[in-house]
């Protein structure tokens, strides 16, 4: 007997969203194979927006807000070396400056 979306999801919409997530994840794996990283620019149509959404959902999860990021999705993204912060993001710059401040304080 063939299973249908009701066996695993609360709604057909939830099923469709999950299917779309896996399609984009497969696209991301192809992108990484071609480019050597998962840092898809946002201007690359659907995949770039999807990558941005994954970062946003992960941040919401960390902040204790409602998020569509599940343990399964997190694990799959981690398994391919997903970058949770964009390279050169403000967060990276802040961390760099903070490290420099700590070094300065140790010296002076």
N, C-alpha and C positions, 0 to 999 in steps of 0.2 A: 504494500500500500504506500502510495506516494504521500509524503508529508506536505502540509501547506503552511502558510505563514502563521496560522493560528497556533501551531504547535510550539512556537518559540517566541512570538511577539504579541504584544497587547493589541496592536492595531496594524492594519495594512500599511498605514503611513510609516510606522516604526520599522516595518519590514523593508519598505522601499528605501528608507533612509540608510538602513544597515547595508543593503545591497549597493547603494551608491557609495557608501564609505569604502567598501571593499574594492570597488572599481577604481576609485581614486588612489587607494593604497597600492594597488597593482601598478597604476600609472607612475606613482612615486618610486616604486622599485625599479621600473624601467628608466626613469629619469636619473636615478642614482647610478645605475649601470652605465649610462651614457656620459654622465658628468662627474661622477666620483663623489658626489655629496647630495644631501637632501635639502639644501638651501635654495628652494625654488623661488625666484623673484615673483612678487605679487602680480606683475604685469603679464605673466604667462597664464593667461585665461583662467580656466576652471581649476587647474592644478595649483596655481599660485594662490588663488583665493582659498582653496581647501587647506593648504599648508598653513596659511595665516589663521584659519578657523581652528585648526588643531592646536596651535599655540595659544589661542585665546581660550579655548575650552580647557586646556591644561591649566592655564593661569587661574581661571574661574574655580577649578577644582581645588587648587592650592589655597585659594582665598576662602574656601568653604561655601562657595556659591553654587547654585544649580549648574550642572555641566553635563554635556553629552559624552565626556571622556570617560570611558570604562577601563577597568583593569586590562581587559583583553586588547582594547585599542592601544592603550599605553604600552603594553608589552610588545605588540607588533611593531609599533613605531620605534621603540627602543631597540628592537632586534636588528633594525637596519641602520641604526646610528642617526636617528632623527635629531635635528638641532632644535631644542626647545626655545632658544633665543636666537634671533637673527644675528649673523656676524656683524660686528660693528654697531650693534644696537646700543642704546643709551645705557642699558644694564651693563654691557661689557665695558663701556667707557667709565661708568661709575666704579665698577670693581677695580679697574686699572688704577684709577686715581686714588681709591681707598688704599690699595696696596702701596702706592707711592707715599701716601700720608703715613702709613704705619712704618715704612722704612725710614722716613724723615724723622719720625718721633723717636725711633730707636737710636738714630745717630745723634740727635740733639737733645 
